[in-house]
């Protein structure tokens, strides 16, 4: 069992010593600690959500008023809020904070009267992690949890990393510390509601880059992601199926291969790690 004295081994970008994929029936403490500490590249739970509930939720979310285009990823649509867009200006930030809780409740309604798999995962994180788990807050405001993303035919996501500390530095360019410990690493959870006929694999790398090196490897100065020709090949490529849950490392490189046929839809959120005895936090 990994203890608090091992928390200094947690690194957001370092090369994984053992990039194995854990196949599991549910989220457990042992597997979650192994992922957070870099002893695995992903956790896969194949039948996390029943297919009929996935289909019903997909239909409801795609016809909701919060469904629209993803501003910085062409060919990708989204339902719900995300920090990169939501915190980019004071006006957007005010809207993000004011709508976050209502959007969480709306996502829950998509599965009503059944337990939302996003709520289920949030509970399992609380139960599995030694320090528990809570919604991420920024300056006293809860952040939204559970954005849905839809990749239409021919589209994917180029290699990139996600790290909230970078976002706040890039978007705000000022110290807005709330006194919480700094993130040691950032993971992500993806629940697949609908998958493509072909393609759409989740590519995972066993390493990431520090901020300055990442900026130097961008596809272009204004691109969110990396030039694939300048980085190694992915370590693994996971083929998702409807109802599958995948937990992986957001702060290391990851990408989505272009798909064909049916649109690829997933609900996701980030998981922040500040230490074994510190609560995990989650947001989108």
C-alpha positions as CSV (number, residue, x, y, z in Angstrom):
1,X,0.0,0.0,0.0
2,X,1.3,3.5,-0.9
3,X,1.4,5.9,2.1
4,X,1.7,9.6,2.5
5,X,5.5,9.5,2.7
6,X,5.5,8.4,-0.9
7,X,3.5,11.4,-2.1
8,X,6.7,13.2,-3.2
9,X,7.0,10.5,-5.9
10,X,3.9,12.0,-7.6
11,X,5.0,13.9,-10.7
12,X,2.7,15.6,-13.2
13,X,5.0,15.1,-16.3
14,X,7.7,12.6,-15.4
15,X,8.2,9.3,-17.4
16,X,6.1,6.5,-16.1
17,X,8.2,3.5,-14.8
18,X,5.5,1.0,-15.5
19,X,2.9,2.2,-18.1
20,X,0.5,-0.7,-17.6
21,X,-3.3,-0.6,-18.1
22,X,-5.3,-1.7,-15.2
23,X,-8.4,-3.6,-16.0
24,X,-10.9,-3.4,-13.2
25,X,-14.6,-3.9,-12.3
26,X,-14.8,-0.8,-10.2
27,X,-12.5,2.0,-8.8
28,X,-10.5,0.8,-5.8
29,X,-8.0,2.5,-3.5
30,X,-5.1,0.3,-4.7
31,X,-5.7,1.0,-8.4
32,X,-6.3,4.7,-7.8
33,X,-3.1,5.2,-5.8
34,X,-1.2,3.2,-8.4
35,X,-2.4,5.5,-11.2
36,X,-1.8,8.7,-9.2
37,X,1.7,7.7,-8.3
38,X,2.6,6.8,-11.9
39,X,2.6,3.0,-11.5
40,X,0.0,2.7,-14.3
41,X,-1.0,4.7,-17.4
42,X,-4.7,4.0,-17.2
43,X,-7.6,2.3,-15.4
44,X,-10.3,0.8,-17.6
45,X,-13.7,-0.3,-16.3
46,X,-15.5,-1.8,-19.4
47,X,-19.1,-1.8,-18.2
48,X,-19.4,1.2,-16.0
49,X,-22.7,2.5,-17.3
50,X,-25.5,0.4,-19.0
51,X,-25.8,1.0,-22.7
52,X,-29.5,2.0,-22.6
53,X,-28.7,4.8,-20.1
54,X,-25.7,5.9,-22.2
55,X,-28.0,6.2,-25.2
56,X,-30.7,8.1,-23.4
57,X,-28.2,10.5,-21.8
58,X,-26.6,11.2,-25.2
59,X,-29.9,12.0,-26.8
60,X,-30.8,14.4,-24.0
61,X,-27.5,16.2,-23.8
62,X,-27.2,16.8,-27.5
63,X,-30.5,18.5,-27.6
64,X,-29.9,20.7,-24.6
65,X,-29.3,24.5,-24.6
66,X,-25.8,24.0,-23.2
67,X,-24.7,22.0,-26.3
68,X,-22.6,23.9,-28.8
69,X,-19.2,24.2,-30.6
70,X,-15.9,23.9,-28.8
71,X,-14.2,27.2,-29.4
72,X,-10.5,26.1,-29.7
73,X,-11.0,22.5,-31.2
74,X,-12.5,22.5,-34.7
75,X,-15.0,19.7,-35.4
76,X,-15.6,19.1,-31.7
77,X,-18.8,20.0,-29.9
78,X,-19.5,20.1,-26.2
79,X,-22.2,20.2,-23.5
80,X,-21.4,22.1,-20.4
81,X,-18.6,24.3,-19.2
82,X,-14.9,24.1,-19.1
83,X,-12.3,26.2,-17.3
84,X,-10.1,27.0,-20.3
85,X,-12.9,28.9,-22.0
86,X,-14.9,29.8,-18.9
87,X,-12.1,31.5,-17.0
88,X,-10.6,33.3,-20.1
89,X,-12.3,36.7,-19.4
90,X,-13.9,38.3,-16.4
91,X,-17.3,38.2,-18.2
92,X,-17.0,34.5,-19.0
93,X,-15.7,33.8,-15.5
94,X,-18.8,35.3,-14.0
95,X,-21.0,33.2,-16.2
96,X,-19.0,30.1,-15.5
97,X,-19.3,30.5,-11.7
98,X,-23.0,31.4,-11.9
99,X,-24.0,28.4,-14.0
100,X,-21.7,25.7,-12.6
101,X,-24.0,24.2,-10.0
102,X,-27.1,24.4,-12.2
103,X,-25.2,22.6,-15.0
104,X,-24.1,19.8,-12.5
105,X,-27.7,19.4,-11.6
106,X,-28.8,19.4,-15.3
107,X,-26.2,16.6,-16.0
108,X,-27.7,14.6,-13.1
109,X,-31.2,15.0,-14.6
110,X,-30.0,13.3,-17.8
111,X,-29.8,10.0,-15.9
112,X,-32.8,10.6,-13.6
113,X,-34.3,8.6,-11.8
114,X,-31.1,6.5,-12.0
115,X,-27.8,7.4,-10.4
116,X,-25.7,9.4,-12.7
117,X,-22.4,7.5,-13.5
118,X,-20.6,10.9,-12.9
119,X,-22.1,11.1,-9.4
120,X,-21.2,7.4,-8.9
121,X,-17.6,8.1,-9.8
122,X,-17.4,11.1,-7.5
123,X,-18.6,9.0,-4.6
124,X,-16.1,6.2,-5.5
125,X,-13.3,8.7,-5.5
126,X,-14.4,9.9,-2.0
127,X,-14.4,6.4,-0.7
128,X,-11.2,5.2,-2.4
129,X,-8.8,8.0,-1.9
130,X,-7.2,8.2,1.7
131,X,-7.9,12.0,1.9
132,X,-11.4,11.8,0.3
133,X,-12.5,13.9,-2.6
134,X,-14.5,17.2,-3.2
135,X,-15.5,19.5,-6.0
136,X,-12.7,21.9,-7.0
137,X,-13.3,25.5,-5.8
138,X,-11.7,28.7,-7.0
139,X,-12.0,31.7,-4.8
140,X,-14.9,30.2,-3.0
141,X,-16.7,29.2,-6.1
142,X,-17.4,25.6,-7.1
143,X,-16.3,24.5,-10.5
144,X,-18.5,22.5,-12.9
145,X,-18.0,18.8,-13.1
146,X,-18.9,16.6,-16.1
147,X,-18.4,18.2,-19.6
148,X,-19.6,16.2,-22.5
149,X,-17.6,16.3,-25.8
150,X,-18.6,15.0,-29.2
151,X,-16.1,14.3,-32.0
152,X,-17.8,14.3,-35.3
153,X,-16.6,12.1,-38.2
154,X,-13.1,12.9,-39.3
155,X,-12.2,14.8,-36.2
156,X,-10.1,14.1,-33.2
157,X,-7.8,15.9,-30.7
158,X,-4.1,16.5,-31.3
159,X,-1.5,15.5,-28.7
160,X,-1.8,17.8,-25.7
161,X,-1.6,18.1,-21.9
162,X,-4.1,19.5,-19.4
163,X,-2.9,21.1,-16.2
164,X,-5.1,23.6,-14.2
165,X,-2.1,25.4,-12.8
166,X,-1.0,26.2,-16.4
167,X,-4.4,27.5,-17.3
168,X,-4.6,29.9,-14.4
169,X,-1.1,31.1,-15.2
170,X,-1.8,31.5,-18.9
171,X,-5.3,33.0,-18.7
172,X,-5.0,35.2,-15.7
173,X,-1.3,36.1,-15.6
174,X,-1.4,37.0,-12.0
175,X,-1.2,35.2,-8.6
176,X,-4.7,34.2,-7.6
177,X,-3.7,31.7,-4.9
178,X,-6.5,30.6,-2.5
179,X,-4.1,29.1,0.0
180,X,-4.6,25.5,-1.2
181,X,-1.6,23.2,-1.8
182,X,-0.3,23.2,-5.4
183,X,-1.4,20.4,-7.7
184,X,1.1,17.5,-7.8
185,X,-0.5,16.0,-10.8
186,X,-3.8,16.0,-12.8
187,X,-5.7,12.9,-13.9
188,X,-8.8,12.7,-16.1
189,X,-11.9,10.5,-16.2
190,X,-13.7,9.7,-19.5
191,X,-17.1,7.9,-19.6
192,X,-18.0,6.9,-23.2
193,X,-21.6,7.3,-24.1
194,X,-21.3,6.6,-27.8
195,X,-18.3,5.5,-29.9
196,X,-17.3,5.8,-33.5
197,X,-17.7,3.0,-36.1
198,X,-13.9,3.2,-36.7
199,X,-11.1,5.2,-35.1
200,X,-11.6,7.4,-32.1
201,X,-8.9,5.7,-30.0
202,X,-7.6,7.4,-26.9
203,X,-3.8,7.7,-27.3
204,X,-1.7,7.9,-24.1
205,X,2.0,8.8,-23.7
206,X,4.0,7.8,-20.7
207,X,5.5,11.3,-20.3
208,X,4.7,15.0,-20.5
209,X,6.7,18.2,-20.8
210,X,7.3,21.1,-18.5
211,X,5.5,24.3,-19.4
212,X,8.3,26.1,-21.3
213,X,9.2,23.0,-23.3
214,X,5.6,22.3,-24.1
215,X,5.2,25.8,-25.5
216,X,8.3,25.2,-27.7
217,X,6.7,22.0,-29.2
218,X,3.3,23.4,-30.0
219,X,1.9,22.9,-33.4
220,X,1.7,26.6,-33.8
221,X,1.9,29.6,-31.4
222,X,-1.8,29.7,-30.9
223,X,-2.4,25.9,-30.9
224,X,-3.6,24.1,-27.8
225,X,-1.5,21.1,-28.6
226,X,1.8,19.6,-29.8
227,X,3.4,19.0,-33.1
228,X,3.2,15.2,-33.4
229,X,6.3,15.1,-35.6
230,X,8.4,16.5,-32.6
231,X,7.3,14.0,-30.0
232,X,7.6,10.2,-29.5
233,X,5.0,7.7,-30.6
234,X,2.2,7.1,-28.1
235,X,2.7,4.4,-25.5
236,X,-0.7,2.9,-25.8
237,X,-3.9,3.4,-27.8
238,X,-7.2,2.4,-26.1
239,X,-10.3,1.7,-28.1
240,X,-13.3,2.8,-26.1
241,X,-16.7,1.2,-26.2
242,X,-20.0,2.6,-25.0
243,X,-20.4,2.4,-21.3
244,X,-16.6,2.2,-20.7
245,X,-14.8,4.4,-18.1
246,X,-11.1,5.3,-18.5
247,X,-9.1,7.1,-15.9
248,X,-5.7,8.3,-17.2
249,X,-3.1,11.1,-16.8
250,X,-4.3,14.5,-18.1
251,X,-0.9,16.2,-17.3
252,X,0.9,13.8,-19.6
253,X,0.4,13.8,-23.3
254,X,-2.8,12.3,-24.7
255,X,-4.8,12.6,-27.9
256,X,-7.9,11.3,-29.7
257,X,-7.5,9.7,-33.2
258,X,-9.9,10.9,-35.9
259,X,-13.0,8.8,-36.2
260,X,-15.5,7.8,-38.9
261,X,-19.2,6.9,-39.0
262,X,-21.1,7.6,-35.8
263,X,-20.1,10.5,-33.6
264,X,-18.0,9.8,-30.6
265,X,-19.4,11.2,-27.3
266,X,-18.0,11.1,-23.8
267,X,-18.5,12.8,-20.5
268,X,-15.3,13.8,-18.7
269,X,-13.8,15.6,-15.8
270,X,-10.4,16.3,-14.3
271,X,-9.1,15.0,-11.0
272,X,-6.5,17.0,-9.1
273,X,-4.0,15.4,-6.8
274,X,-2.3,17.4,-4.0
275,X,-1.0,14.5,-1.9
276,X,-2.2,11.2,-0.5
277,X,-3.8,12.7,2.6
278,X,-5.1,15.7,0.8
279,X,-8.6,15.4,-0.8
280,X,-8.8,14.8,-4.5
281,X,-10.6,17.6,-6.4
282,X,-12.6,17.3,-9.6
283,X,-13.8,19.8,-12.2
284,X,-14.2,20.3,-16.0
